[in-house]
Amino acid sequence: MRTNIVIDDKLMNLALKTTGLKTKKEVVEEGLKTLIKIKSQSKLKALRSKLKWEGDIEKMRIDK
């Protein structure tokens, strides 16, 4: 998708330097991927202690 956005120059330069990525496009795409991962993890963390697991962990650890 092609779009034009205004990004703070200092922020972009810091992101380029910090990540070692070569282009602004790479930085933006990596930022979007990271944001998606973080938000997905937050949703999973919200389920902590709310799901019931049934099974035998010792039995699962045995190699067959």
N, C-alpha and C positions, 0 to 999 in steps of 0.2 A: 504494500500500500504506500503510495506516495503522499507525503504531507509536509507542511511547513510549520515549524514550531520555534518559539524563541526560548533558548536555553542559556542560563547564566554561564558566561564564558569561564569564570573561575571554577565553577562546578564541573564543567565539561573538561577543562584542562586537568583538574585534579583527578577526575575519573580516568582519563586517558593515561596519566602518569601512574596512577595507583594500579590499574588493571594491566597495563602493558598492551592494551588493545591499540590497533593502528588507526582506526577510523571512528568518526562520531557515530556512524551507523552501527558499528559493532558495539559501541558503548551503550547506545540506546537499546539495542536488541538484548544485550546481556542484562541490562537493568530490568527490562520487562520480564525476562525469564526468571530473574532472581525474585522480583516482586511476586510473580505467580507462585514460585516455590514457597516463599515465606507465608503467603496467605493460605496456601493449601496446608502447610504444616500447622498453622494456627487452628484451622478447622479440625484437624486430627487431634491436636492437643485438647481441644474443647471436649472431645469424647473420652478423655482419660478418666478412668474410674466409673464410666457410665456403661461400658460394655462388659458383659459377663463372658468369661472364657471357660470352657470346659475341656479338659484333656489331661493327659499324663505327660508332663514335660520330661520326666526321666525316660519314659518309654520312647518318646520322640527323639531323644538324644542318642539312642543306641543305633549304631550303624548296622545295617543288614547286609 
